Amino acid sequence: MTRRRDNAIATPMRIPAIEELNSVRVDGQALAVGGIVGFASRDLRSRPFALLRSQIQRRLGRKHARLIGVTSAAPGEGKSFLSLNLAAALARVSEAPVYLIDLDLRRGTLASALGLSPTSGVGAILTGDEQEIANVGWRIEDANLAVFPTLPIEEGSAELLAGESFARFAAGLRALPDESIVLCDLPPVFAGDDAMITLEHLDGYLLVVDSGKTTVKQVAHAIQLLEPTPCLGTILNRYQGGVADHYSYNYGYDVDNKT
């Protein structure tokens, strides 16, 4: 798989191993409010994410992809909801460490979805305001999952993502052990060029599609804008009539090979 930028020239930042991070127990009330059920294997609503997890694992293995972005055409289509549930579902069964990185620098929501109250985040690493990456990462208790949230920044996100600090950060993620799985919650495609810039450093992306909102034209245009980074699949969110109907849960998926 070919990336658009040779990241070997960047000196990698050292990304801490999961066991080096501060442990935190996620806020059950925050999870319930946000519909985050991927941690709960006994919750029937988590089953669609388990099925999605298996498909994604097979897809990543075939494509030799390790750094994966999750995006959507426009805001409000469920990409962060999907990113967090998928990361939680993967971490429940994977012996390999799972890293979830919030790269939606202007609208990051992963911290609030988990009930975390960070004092700094990924954006601070990129600006240089925070020097210790371990200070912005959290190990989720009882899960093989590390979450690196961000605090929303008001401006300059594209410049940060195009800069040397992010190149070094991405190189550090790539330098993690080969079995590691890295999911990056990206900004929506039409919200600016942040997603396009970020994907220069990643192996591919998943595109979240809102079945009641996103049009076929928007999907095609988003994929066109993100070329030549491969789309590893589309995930249909809020789908009525799919596998989730049996579980009375408003979620469905359709992973299509776009490469």
Disulfide bonds with the S-S distance in Angstrom:
none
